[in-house]
C-alpha cells in the first residue's frame, strides 16, 4: 500500500518571515517534518510542496522529493488541501503509481514524531477509518464572548460547559484538541470530497506536552525554549559530519580573562580539549578555529593544536561559508561549536550547531546538541567522544589539567 506524506511549506509566511526554514533545536522546521516522515514505518514516500527554492534545497538535502507549487495555490488564501492534491497528482504522474493513503504533515508543528504519523496512517490502512488526525486530550473549559451584552458590555459564556453549573473534571466527558500536526485520508475519498474530513474519522491521541503550532514569533520562541526538553537526545556521529569548526573564547576557554599589573592578559584552556582536538584531526576530519578576536593567544593555541585558524573576523558566517566553499565541504555536514550570540549566524548555516553547557540561553535554544561540560572545562573533549566513541580513550592518557597561555 502506498502511503504518501505531503508537507506543505510555502515561502511567503508573514507572521514569521521564512518560517518554514526557522530552526528549532538547531534544525529547520521543514527538515524536522521530513525527518519524522522518513522515520515513519508506514510512510512509503515523502513530498514537500513549496514555491521557495531555499525550502526546496533544504527538503532535498533532508531526503524528500520536492514538488514546486504554482503561484495560484501559493498565496495567503491557498488551502492545505489544494497543496496536497497538487502534490499527490504531481507525484503520481512522476512515479506512474497510485496513492492509497495521503498524509498532510504540518511542519509548523515542530514536535511531530514518526509515531504520530504511523498512528494516523495506521488508523486508515489497518483500522478501517476514512480519515484520521492527531489530537490531544483536554479538560479545558472553553469560553466565547458575545459582541453585545445585556449588562452594557460583552458577555462571556461557556461553550463546552454551563458556567452556572461546572461539573468536576472526572464527571465530564473527555474532549480532544486538534493538534494541527498530522492528518491521514484515503486518497480516493480525499479526491472526491476535496476536504481532509469525510466518512469515519479516527482520533489518534498524542502527548499534550508536544502540542505547539508556530504562527507568530512568540510561538517560535516557545518552541526553541522547549526543544531541549522535548526533543529526544540525538548526538552526532562521525558518519554525520566532514568538518569540526570551533569558536575560541567561551568554548575552548571559560570566557574569563586575567589581567596582571602590566596589563597583560591570560586565559585558561583545558588539556583534555587539546587531546580531543588532536584525536579529531588524526581521524581525518577537517578542522578550523574561527574567532572574532584578533589575539596572539588564538594563533598560538591554533599552532600548538596544528589546526588552521581564522581570527579577527567580523562576519563569522561569511568566513565559514567561504571556507566551506574553498574546501568543498557541504555546510550541512559541518559541526560548529559556539557559546555566545555572535555564533548564531554560523548556527543557521551548519547542519550540526552545538552549544557548550555554559553558553548563552539564546545559543542553547538554537543548538541541535548541548554538551554537559562547560566551555574551557573539557567540552571539546566531550564532543570528540561523541564522534569517535570508545576509541578516543586511546588518545586520552594524559591527566587533565589547566594550561595557562599568555595573551
Wavefront OBJ file of the C-alpha trace (Angstrom):
o trace
v 0.000 0.000 0.000
v 1.355 3.419 -0.999
v 1.242 5.964 1.823
v 2.308 9.411 0.636
v 3.251 12.092 3.184
v 2.856 15.625 1.817
v 4.470 18.515 3.712
v 3.186 21.941 2.571
v 5.911 24.551 3.084
v 5.406 27.750 1.143
v 7.887 30.587 1.424
v 5.584 33.563 1.927
v 4.831 33.484 5.649
v 4.085 36.945 7.048
v 3.713 36.205 10.763
v 7.211 34.695 10.910
v 9.288 35.544 7.807
v 10.932 32.448 6.309
v 9.087 30.456 8.973
v 9.494 27.037 7.421
v 13.279 27.457 7.432
v 13.379 28.723 11.030
v 15.486 26.449 13.227
v 14.096 24.717 16.312
v 16.595 22.614 18.184
v 19.113 23.609 15.530
v 17.062 22.040 12.692
v 14.854 23.933 10.172
v 11.149 23.246 10.629
v 10.756 21.720 7.171
v 13.690 19.387 7.818
v 12.217 18.309 11.171
v 8.997 17.336 9.385
v 10.848 15.481 6.621
v 12.872 13.502 9.152
v 9.753 12.482 11.066
v 8.049 11.356 7.857
v 11.078 9.392 6.636
v 11.314 7.662 10.016
v 7.647 6.570 9.974
v 7.330 2.851 9.206
v 4.051 3.144 7.322
v 5.061 6.072 5.086
v 6.386 4.978 1.698
v 7.009 8.359 0.011
v 7.688 11.883 1.288
v 6.990 15.032 -0.759
v 7.495 18.686 0.170
v 5.233 21.128 -1.682
v 6.815 24.572 -1.911
v 7.187 27.683 -4.022
v 10.537 28.610 -2.467
v 13.919 27.447 -3.770
v 15.656 27.658 -0.383
v 12.974 25.460 1.176
v 13.235 23.093 -1.785
v 17.005 22.801 -1.316
v 16.620 22.082 2.407
v 13.937 19.461 1.723
v 16.016 17.689 -0.924
v 19.061 17.674 1.348
v 16.940 16.052 4.041
v 15.860 13.290 1.649
v 12.413 14.406 0.452
v 11.045 14.657 -3.057
v 10.097 18.245 -3.962
v 7.050 19.410 -5.906
v 7.194 23.070 -6.902
v 3.836 24.666 -6.223
v 2.321 27.044 -8.799
v 1.573 30.621 -7.774
v -2.177 30.007 -7.970
v -2.030 27.828 -4.843
v 0.897 29.523 -3.084
v -0.736 32.688 -1.759
v -2.118 33.576 1.667
v -5.578 32.262 0.796
v -4.421 28.926 -0.620
v -5.630 25.894 1.312
v -3.535 22.998 2.536
v -5.935 20.675 0.719
v -5.101 22.334 -2.622
v -1.386 21.883 -1.990
v -1.844 18.222 -1.051
v -3.977 17.449 -4.112
v -1.473 19.134 -6.422
v 1.490 17.336 -4.828
v -0.289 13.990 -4.996
v -1.091 14.473 -8.702
v 2.485 15.526 -9.490
v 3.977 12.627 -7.532
v 1.739 10.053 -9.204
v 2.485 11.459 -12.658
v 6.222 11.353 -11.983
v 6.280 7.864 -10.491
v 3.495 6.284 -12.530
v 1.899 4.992 -9.334
v -1.389 5.377 -7.486
v -1.576 6.678 -3.927
v -3.695 4.675 -1.489
v -3.419 6.930 1.569
v -2.208 10.520 1.714
v -0.923 12.299 4.819
v -0.943 16.031 5.414
v 2.045 16.812 7.648
v 2.396 20.338 9.004
v 5.987 21.446 9.588
v 4.705 24.287 11.771
v 4.154 21.631 14.442
v 7.833 21.217 15.374
v 7.480 18.290 17.766
v 5.668 15.892 15.454
v 7.050 12.354 15.621
v 7.228 9.298 13.405
v 4.878 7.612 15.894
v 2.271 10.318 15.280
v 2.442 9.710 11.541
v 2.331 5.942 11.904
v -0.690 6.393 14.167
v -2.816 8.346 11.689
v -1.655 6.215 8.748
v -2.437 3.003 10.614
v -5.927 4.205 11.529
v -6.718 4.323 7.799
v -4.620 1.449 6.430
v -5.381 -1.072 9.181
v -8.329 0.090 11.288
v -10.732 0.989 8.508
v -11.082 4.717 9.113
v -11.581 7.043 6.159
v -9.698 9.905 7.771
v -7.624 10.399 10.916
v -5.976 13.236 12.802
v -3.736 13.739 15.815
v -5.471 15.040 18.915
v -4.505 15.803 22.495
v -6.827 15.080 25.438
v -8.014 18.221 27.182
v -10.222 19.067 30.147
v -10.151 22.795 29.486
v -13.232 24.959 29.843
v -13.847 26.781 26.544
v -15.400 30.234 26.594
v -16.875 32.512 23.963
v -17.803 36.181 24.173
v -20.920 37.841 22.764
v -20.301 41.029 20.820
v -23.129 42.680 22.736
v -24.443 42.013 26.191
v -27.488 42.982 28.224
v -25.397 44.444 31.056
v -23.793 47.182 28.997
v -20.835 45.158 27.693
v -19.788 41.859 26.098
v -20.892 38.761 27.989
v -18.763 35.632 28.318
v -20.451 32.229 28.191
v -19.330 28.623 28.290
v -19.047 26.686 25.038
v -18.456 23.209 26.451
v -19.967 23.847 29.877
v -22.705 25.693 31.711
v -20.995 28.460 33.642
v -23.677 28.237 36.340
v -23.125 24.501 36.817
v -19.482 23.489 36.248
v -19.007 19.737 36.664
v -15.904 18.221 38.190
v -13.198 17.053 35.812
v -13.930 13.382 36.500
v -17.623 13.940 35.767
v -17.066 15.495 32.355
v -16.880 13.655 29.061
v -13.338 13.534 27.667
v -12.687 16.088 24.944
v -9.850 16.332 22.448
v -7.933 19.231 20.946
v -6.975 19.025 17.271
v -3.188 19.439 17.249
v -2.879 20.596 13.626
v 0.144 18.341 13.153
v -0.886 15.314 11.092
v -3.865 14.079 9.085
v -4.414 10.931 7.029
v -7.012 10.380 4.311
v -7.991 7.638 1.881
v -6.690 9.126 -1.351
v -9.769 8.339 -3.462
v -12.117 9.732 -0.825
v -9.970 12.838 -0.461
v -10.142 13.496 -4.200
v -13.923 13.111 -4.169
v -14.563 15.198 -1.047
v -11.823 17.787 -1.691
v -11.538 18.047 2.087
v -9.486 16.333 4.784
v -12.525 15.095 6.792
v -15.026 12.681 5.266
v -16.556 9.356 6.226
v -15.443 7.879 9.550
v -12.780 9.961 11.301
v -10.391 8.382 13.803
v -8.830 10.384 16.627
v -5.195 9.450 17.298
v -4.032 10.624 20.700
v -0.668 12.275 21.129
v 1.255 13.702 24.062
v -0.156 17.137 25.032
v 3.359 18.239 26.036
v 4.359 18.178 22.358
v 1.413 20.181 21.057
v 2.528 23.539 19.688
v 1.752 25.289 16.400
v 4.035 28.084 15.229
v 2.020 31.035 13.932
v 3.918 34.026 15.324
v 7.368 34.889 16.757
v 6.225 34.112 20.307
v 5.329 30.551 19.269
v 8.752 30.168 17.679
v 10.456 31.396 20.860
v 8.448 28.904 22.938
v 9.354 26.058 20.580
v 13.057 26.887 20.805
v 12.883 27.013 24.590
v 11.048 23.666 24.736
v 13.221 21.827 22.211
v 15.982 20.824 24.678
v 13.304 19.349 26.957
v 11.033 17.731 24.359
v 13.389 16.532 21.639
v 14.971 13.140 22.153
v 18.674 13.413 22.779
v 20.391 12.974 19.415
v 24.130 13.346 19.226
v 26.182 13.486 16.037
v 28.342 10.592 14.945
v 31.473 10.507 12.823
v 29.386 9.492 9.789
v 27.257 12.641 10.093
v 29.985 15.236 9.575
v 33.000 16.157 7.463
v 34.361 19.094 9.480
v 34.521 20.489 13.018
v 34.713 24.278 13.432
v 35.457 25.704 16.871
v 34.872 29.108 18.389
v 37.608 30.062 20.885
v 36.600 32.374 23.754
v 33.999 30.740 25.969
v 34.201 27.484 24.021
v 37.825 26.439 24.406
v 38.168 28.787 27.412
v 35.887 29.562 30.350
v 35.351 33.062 28.885
v 37.334 34.751 31.661
v 40.386 36.962 31.123
v 43.041 37.508 33.801
v 44.960 40.810 33.694
v 48.211 41.415 35.567
v 49.521 44.750 36.816
v 51.248 45.413 33.483
v 48.013 44.947 31.554
v 48.981 41.560 30.142
v 46.091 39.170 29.704
v 45.945 35.411 30.122
v 43.244 32.814 29.528
v 42.942 29.176 30.544
v 42.397 26.197 28.289
v 41.818 22.553 29.137
v 44.373 19.877 28.366
v 41.610 17.370 27.607
v 40.298 19.648 24.857
v 43.712 19.634 23.228
v 43.816 15.853 23.275
v 40.300 15.656 21.878
v 41.144 18.072 19.064
v 44.257 16.076 18.225
v 42.174 12.901 18.004
v 39.624 14.594 15.741
v 42.393 15.894 13.499
v 44.000 12.469 13.238
v 40.621 10.918 12.407
v 40.623 12.755 9.076
v 38.000 15.398 9.836
v 38.682 18.917 8.573
v 39.284 21.325 11.478
v 39.123 25.096 11.861
v 39.259 27.591 14.721
v 37.090 30.640 13.960
v 37.256 33.624 16.301
v 36.045 37.216 16.330
v 39.004 38.260 18.490
v 42.295 39.231 16.826
v 44.604 37.905 19.534
v 48.062 36.335 19.632
v 46.801 33.715 22.063
v 44.300 32.371 19.497
v 47.027 31.968 16.895
v 49.397 30.455 19.474
v 46.823 27.888 20.573
v 45.995 27.020 16.958
v 49.693 26.456 16.179
v 50.042 24.170 19.180
v 46.954 22.198 18.133
v 48.069 22.173 14.456
v 44.651 23.472 13.430
v 44.063 26.259 10.875
v 42.695 29.500 12.342
v 40.714 32.475 11.089
v 40.568 35.236 13.693
v 39.719 38.906 13.780
v 36.565 38.016 11.829
v 33.542 40.325 11.998
v 31.147 38.142 9.979
v 31.974 34.624 11.072
v 29.178 33.131 8.976
v 30.538 34.640 5.758
v 34.064 33.464 6.613
v 32.743 29.986 7.375
v 30.746 29.807 4.138
v 33.828 30.841 2.131
v 35.992 28.283 3.972
v 33.455 25.538 3.205
v 33.385 26.533 -0.475
v 37.180 26.538 -0.688
v 37.420 23.081 0.896
v 34.474 21.542 -0.961
v 32.566 20.942 2.273
v 28.773 20.981 2.451
v 27.740 23.257 5.371
v 25.066 20.736 6.393
v 27.923 18.351 7.256
v 29.760 20.836 9.485
v 29.689 20.681 13.292
v 30.148 24.175 14.711
v 30.758 24.704 18.436
v 29.900 28.065 19.985
v 28.807 29.799 23.163
v 27.536 33.324 22.502
v 25.148 35.264 20.290
v 27.816 36.125 17.712
v 27.870 32.396 16.924
v 24.174 32.296 15.950
v 24.700 33.206 12.260
v 27.042 30.207 11.979
v 24.440 28.064 13.750
v 21.997 28.941 10.989
v 24.477 27.881 8.328
v 25.629 24.448 9.510
v 23.912 21.099 9.961
v 25.203 20.485 13.491
v 25.172 23.634 15.653
v 26.482 22.639 19.097
v 26.481 24.762 22.250
v 28.691 24.241 25.274
v 26.883 23.850 28.599
v 27.854 27.362 29.703
v 26.541 29.003 26.510
v 24.112 31.918 26.445
v 20.463 30.809 26.726
v 19.713 32.015 23.177
v 22.554 29.870 21.850
v 21.500 26.787 23.782
v 17.958 27.236 22.451
v 19.122 27.117 18.810
v 21.661 24.328 19.243
v 20.993 20.870 17.904
v 23.052 19.391 20.729
v 24.414 20.779 24.002
v 27.417 19.439 25.889
v 27.155 18.537 29.558
v 30.539 20.199 30.113
v 31.063 23.991 30.221
v 33.436 25.788 27.886
v 37.060 25.625 28.993
v 36.436 22.553 31.119
v 36.613 19.791 28.528
v 33.575 20.454 26.310
v 35.556 19.800 23.111
v 36.858 16.543 24.514
v 33.223 15.564 25.174
v 32.319 16.304 21.552
v 35.280 14.244 20.362
v 33.895 11.351 22.418
v 30.522 11.734 20.674
v 32.168 11.469 17.270
v 34.902 8.923 17.874
v 33.340 6.759 20.578
v 35.364 4.484 22.876
v 38.379 4.619 20.569
v 39.006 8.162 21.736
v 40.205 6.848 25.097
v 43.367 5.578 23.424
v 44.355 9.219 22.930
v 43.445 10.430 26.433
v 46.152 9.060 28.704
v 47.430 12.394 29.999
v 45.820 13.583 33.282
v 43.532 16.576 32.852
v 44.978 19.853 33.984
v 44.775 23.526 33.170
v 47.261 25.033 30.789
v 47.621 28.824 31.020
v 48.579 30.802 27.928
v 49.912 34.345 27.728
v 47.557 36.591 25.820
l 1 2 3 4 5 6 7 8 9 10 11 12 13 14 15 16 17 18 19 20 21 22 23 24 25 26 27 28 29 30 31 32 33 34 35 36 37 38 39 40 41 42 43 44 45 46 47 48 49 50 51 52 53 54 55 56 57 58 59 60 61 62 63 64 65 66 67 68 69 70 71 72 73 74 75 76 77 78 79 80 81 82 83 84 85 86 87 88 89 90 91 92 93 94 95 96 97 98 99 100 101 102 103 104 105 106 107 108 109 110 111 112 113 114 115 116 117 118 119 120 121 122 123 124 125 126 127 128 129 130 131 132 133 134 135 136 137 138 139 140 141 142 143 144 145 146 147 148 149 150 151 152 153 154 155 156 157 158 159 160 161 162 163 164 165 166 167 168 169 170 171 172 173 174 175 176 177 178 179 180 181 182 183 184 185 186 187 188 189 190 191 192 193 194 195 196 197 198 199 200 201 202 203 204 205 206 207 208 209 210 211 212 213 214 215 216 217 218 219 220 221 222 223 224 225 226 227 228 229 230 231 232 233 234 235 236 237 238 239 240 241 242 243 244 245 246 247 248 249 250 251 252 253 254 255 256 257 258 259 260 261 262 263 264 265 266 267 268 269 270 271 272 273 274 275 276 277 278 279 280 281 282 283 284 285 286 287 288 289 290 291 292 293 294 295 296 297 298 299 300 301 302 303 304 305 306 307 308 309 310 311 312 313 314 315 316 317 318 319 320 321 322 323 324 325 326 327 328 329 330 331 332 333 334 335 336 337 338 339 340 341 342 343 344 345 346 347 348 349 350 351 352 353 354 355 356 357 358 359 360 361 362 363 364 365 366 367 368 369 370 371 372 373 374 375 376 377 378 379 380 381 382 383 384 385 386 387 388 389 390 391 392 393 394 395 396 397 398 399 400 401 402 403 404 405 406 407
